[in-house]
Amino acid sequence: MPRSREPFEARIDGFSHDGRGVTRVDGKVWFIEGALPGEKVVVRPIRGKRTYSLGVAEVILDSSASRVTPHCAAFGVCGGCALQHLEYPKQLSFKKTNVVENLEGAGVTVPEGILELQARPWAYRRRARLGARMVPKKGGVLVGFRERRKSFITPLASCPVIHQSVDRVLGKIAGLISQLTIPDRIPQIEVAAGENGTALVFRHLSPLTEGDRRMLREFGAEEQLLIYTQEKGPETAVPLNPDATPELFYTLKAFDLDISFSVTHFIQVNGAINELIVELAVDWLAPDKDSQVLDLFCGLGNFSLALARRAGRVLGIEGDSSLVEKAKDNAAANGVANAEFQARDLFSDAIADWNPGTFSHALVDPPRSGAIEALKTICTKVAPNALVYVSCNPATLARDAAYLTGPGGYQLIKLAVADMFPHTTHVESAALFVRSA
């Protein structure tokens, strides 16, 4: 057994779900940052637990054929990415394995021919939250993503995964904040990029002066960015130039849809992958004019409005009432008359008593916590012929799929994994379930 802080050599024989190399030393599991399967590395221990220990690969003695040089100099420190050292084609294979192992571990039979959805792996992030902090010992204001597994800010002058409209000004934002009267009271900047512009939302914990606002306006005009300020919660985000600030939107070209969104609303980070998943879900469900589709966790209408282009009727359910109102606006703006939207807490105990009515098809796109309670209601009271489940968490997908293919009475017949977040360990997946004969 290596001493607690003494480096040691190890052969990496596995990969954890969060992108760390896995090895065993004297029967104890070690998770090694920066190591890939098959490599021999020198490990620097970080800390030990009763059942496992953590370390960092200080030296790569035998390199994996899949190892590549990261694009970003901050990789390994910045928490924005975890897999830049792994060649891109292997990243989705790793993620697919994660999804499959979770499903099989829950006793779910995985179909053959799993689809893999990929798009360009760089400059894809149209939504992001940048941290900001005044650190005089490090030269002043720092702007960037959090460090990996720490609360410190990684100062970034450039980021290869963020939208180009933000990357080109990333190195200027710290200097801008430094000129404000409250440089130590700006904790974060939200990024939102649409087809028609890019917004930066400056969260401020103390009031801005008119001089501060002028500097922010001038920066926005010079860099062709939409500047918002946010005093408290998301609902307080307001544009500095309300008369000259358009509402952002993204497109779903296959369905002739423009989806408008607020700068603080949730949208999928990767626009290209979102389009592919929406097209896949509609193709799998294959609704026609006689179809009635129930869309749970519908958000802005991302899936609902696309489905409405093919179906007879769509009902979208969402817990956030502001998203429901925006979905209604999007339906009206796109001339979609056969989609309606309702606000309902899909996690409350009352969901067990809800009876949504008759629907031939369903789509479920929950947050990371999954949708087990809502699914129980759908299976017992609606029993649609086909259901597409879109997931951002393999663990809750597996739990919910085990229910659907067990007491729920469905079969899993199609599965897709999508690289919504290239160079991270996050994976998006979609599964098609049909009622058992």
N, C-alpha and C positions, 0 to 999 in steps of 0.2 A: 504494500500500500504506500503510495507516495506521501511524503510529508506534506503538511497543510499548505505551505507556500513554496515548495520546491518544484521547479519545472521538471517535466518527465516526458518521455517519448510514448506515443500511442498510435495504433493503427485504427482509423475510423471505419466502422463497419455499418453505419446506419445514418439516417437523416431524420430529425425530429420534425413535427408539424410546423414549428416556427423557424425552421431553417438552420438549426444547429447540428453539427456533427455529433454522432453518438458512438461511444465506445464503452467497454467494460474494463476496469482495472481491479484485479483481485476481487471480482464478483460484484463490484459496485458500478452503477451506471454513471457515466460522465457526459454532460452536454457541453460541446466545445464550439464557441463562437468562431466563425471564419473557416471552419473545416468542412471538407466535402467527403462523401463516402469513397473509400478506397485509398485515401491519402494517409501518409505517415507524417505526423506533426509533432512539434515540441509544444506541450501544453503548459500554460501558466495558470495554476489554480486561482480561482477568484474566491469562491466560498463553498463550503460543504454543508449538506443537509444530512438528515439521518438516512434517507433512502437513496440520495443521489448527490452529485457534486457538479459545480459549474467551472468552466475554464475557458481560456482564449488560446487560439492557435498562434503562438509567437513566431514559429518558423515552420515553413512547409518543406519537409524533407523529401517526400515523394508526392508529386503533384498529380491530381486527377486530370485526365484528358478533357474533362468538361470544364476545367477552370479557365476563366478568362480575366483579363485586366478590367477592373471596374471603370466605367465612364467617368465617374464622379470622384474627385479627390477626397471628398468628405465621407465616402463610403467606409463603413466600419465604425464611424463615430455617429453620424447622423442616423436618426431612427426612421427616416422616410423610406429607406429601402433595406432589404435584407438579403437579396439574392443576386446582386450585380456581379458577384464573382462566379456565378454559375451561368454557362452559356445559355442563351435565350431559349432555344428549342427544348432544352432539358427542364426549364422552369415549369412549363405546363404539365410535363410528364410527372414531375414531383407533386404538383397540385392534384392531378388526377388520381395519383396513388393515395393521397390523403383522403380524398372523397370516397374512393372505393373501399379503403380500409375501414373508414368509419361506418359505411353502410354494411359491409360484411360483418363487422364487429357487433352490429346491432341485429344480426340475423336476417338482413335483407338480401334477397337474390338480385345481383347486379346484371343488367342486360348486356349482351355483347354489342360491339360496334359503338362504343362511347364517342360522341362527337367532341371535337376540340375547336373552340372558337378563339381566334387570335386576331389582333390588328397591330398597328405600329406600336412598338414598345417604348417609344420615347415621346416626350412632349404631349402626353395624353391627359394629364390631370387638369380638368377644367374646374374642379372644386378643391380647395385646400384651405387649411388653417395654419398660418405662419405665426410662430411665437415671437415676441419682442421683449427685450429686457435691457435695462441700463446696467452695465457692469463696468464701472470705471477702471477696475484692475485689468480688464481686457480691452480697453481702448474706447469705451463708451457704449453706444446702443448696439445690440446684437439682434439680427433678424434671421430667422430660419426655422427649421423643424427641430423638435426636441431631440436630444441625444438618445441613442438606443438605451432603453431601460433606465433612463435618468430624466430628471426634470430640467437639466441645463439646456440652453439654446445652442445649436450648432450654427455659427454665423455662415451664411451662404451668399456668395456673389453671383452664383449661377446654380441652376438645378436642371438636369437633363430630362426629368420626368414631368416637370410642371409645364403648363401651357406657355407657348412661346411669347405671348403678349405680356406675361408676368416675368418669365425668365429674363427678358431683355432689360427689365427695370429692377430686378431683384437686388442688385448691388447698390441701387440708389436709395432704397427705402430707409435704410438705417440712417443715412445722412439727412434725409428729410425729417425723420422723427427727431433727430438730434437738434434740429433748428426750432422745434416747437417749444413752447413755454413749459410743457409738461412731458419731457422725454421719458421720464420714469413712470408715467401713468398710462402708457399705451401698451397693454399686455399682449395684444394679438391683432392680426390683420386677416380677415376672411377674403378669400379669392373666389370669384365666380365669373366664369367665362361663357358667353353665349355666342350665337352666330353673329350677333350685331354689336358686340362690344364686350369689354372686360371690366369688371368692377372690383375695386379694393374697398373693404369695409374696415375702417379704423375704429377699434374698440377703445374708448377712453374712460378712465376711472375718475377724472376730474374735468371740470368744464374747459372747453377750448376757448381761447380768446378770438377776437375778430381777426387778429394778425395770423393766428394759427390757421383759421379757416381760409384766409387768403392764400397762404402758402400751399395748403392742400389743393385749393382750386387751381392755382398756377401749375402745380405738379401734374394734376389731371389733364389740364389743357395741353401742356407741353408733351406729355407722354401718350395722349389720346386714350386716357383711362377714365372710367366713371368712378367718382370718389363719393363714398358714403361715410357717415359717422354713426357710431352706435354707443349711446350713453349707458344703457342698461341691457335688458334682454333683447332677443332677436327682433321683437316687434318695434324696437326703438331705432332700428337702422333706417336712416333717411339720407337721400342724396343732397350733396351740397348745392347742386344746381337743379332743383326739381323741374324747372320748365324745359331744361335741355337734356334730361336724362331719360332715354328710352327704357322700356321694360325689356329685360333680357329674354331670349327664347332660344330653344334648340329645335332641330327638325327631325322628323321621322319621314324620310323621303319616300319610302315604299308605300306610305299611307297618306301622303300629301298633308302632313300635320306640322304645324308650328306650335310647340308647347312653351308657353310663357311661364316664367318663374320669378319669384322674389330672390334677392341676393342672399337671403338667409334660409331659403327653402332647401329641402333635400332634393338633389338630383343625383343620378349616377355619375361617378367621377369620370368615367371613360365613355365619351359619346359614341365612338365607333362600335364598341362592344355592346353598349346599350341597344343600339339599332339592331345588331345581329340577334340579340336575345329576344327582343320584341318580335322580330320577324319569325324567329324559330317558334316562339310560343303560339303565335297566331297560326302558323303552319301546322303545328302539332294538334292544336284544338280543332282546326279546320271548321270554324262555325259557318253556318249559312243563314239565310234570312228567316229560317224557322228557329234558330238557336237563341236561347236565353242564357247569358253569361254572367256569373257572379265573380267580381274582382275584389278580393280582400287585400287590405293595406294598399289601396289604389293610388295614394299620393296625389300628384297633380293630374292624373289620368294617363300616365305613361303607357300602360297596357290597355286600359279601358277604351281610350279613344281609337287606338289601332284596331282593337277587337270590334268596336262599333262600326267600323268601315265594312265588316263582313257579316256581322250578326244581326239578328232582328232586334235584340234589346240587350243592354248591358247595365248592370247595377254595380257601382263602385262604392266600397265601404272604406272609410279612413277615420282614424281616431283624432287627427289634428283638424279642427274645424277650419283653420285658415287654408289648409291644403284642399279641403272639400270645396270651399268657395272658389279657389283658384282653378280647380278641376272643372267646376261649372262654367267659369269664364272661358276656359280653354275649349270646352265643348261648343259654347256659343260662337266663339271667334272662328272656329273651324267648321261651322255649319253642321255640327253633329247633334241631331235631335233625338237619337235613340239611345242616349246614355244619360243616366241620372246618378246622382251622388248623394250619399248620406254620411253624416258623422256618427260614429259608434265606437265605443271603447272595446276593442277586440280582445282585451286581456282581462276585463272585469269578470267577476263571478256571474254577473247577469247574462253573460254570453250563452250560458247553458240554457236559458229560457227563451232565447231569441229564435224566431222562426222566420227566415228571410223569404220563404216562398219556394216556388218551383223554378229550377234552373237545370238546363241540360249540360252545361259546362261550368267549370270554375277555374280561377287562377288565384294563386296565393303567393304573395311576395313580401314575407315578413321581415322584421329586423333580425339581428343576430340571435335574439332569444327564441326565435321560432314561433310556431302557431298552433301548439298542441290543443289548447282549449277550443279555439275557433274550429279546428279540424274535427273535433269530436261533435260539435254542433252541426257542421256541414255534412258529415258522414251519416249522422242519425236522422237529420231532419230534411236534408236536401237530396243527398245521394246522387250527385251529377254523374253522367256517364263517363266523363273524362275530366281530369284535374291536372293542371300544370302547377308545379311548386318551384318557385325561383328562390334560391338560397344563397346567403353570403356567409354561412357557417356550417361546415361539414358535420359538426357534432350535433347540432339541432336538426339538420336535415335528416341525419341517420335516426335520431329519436322519433321524429315525426313520420318518417317513411316506415319505420317499424310498426307504428300504430296503423298507418294507412294500409299496409300489406297484411296486417293481422286483423284486429277487431274491425278496422275500417272497411274491409272487404274489397280492397283494390289490388291490382298488380302493377308493379313498376315495369314498364315496357320500353322506355327510352330514357337516356341520360346524356347530358352534355355538360362539359366543364368549360368555363370561359375565363380568359385572363383579363379580368376587369382592372387588376392592379399589377401590371408587369413589374418585376424586380422586387416585389414584396411577397410575403407568404399568404396573402389573402387570396381566396378563390371564390368565384361566383359559379353556381351550377344551376341547372334546370332539369327537372324530372317530370316525365309524363306518366300518370297513373290512370288506369281504366278499371271500371268495375269488373270484378270477377264474374265469370259466367255462373 
